[in-house]
């Protein structure tokens, strides 16, 4: 799976689950500050990414995630492992 495919899925997920507008969903967008994603939303995002990847996601790995680009990096690393 390519980085672009992962980014597209993450962007679509944020728009669907959290009603974030497409104009707000850029790789540089910060989840908490720019998109108003809270800790409960972050758990929902991790659950969706688990479905998407078919792999168990360690919540500790996502504690350092701050931006959409960080999410893509984390998923990309997970897919390589």
Order of alpha helices (4+ residues) and beta strands (2+ residues): alpha-alpha-alpha
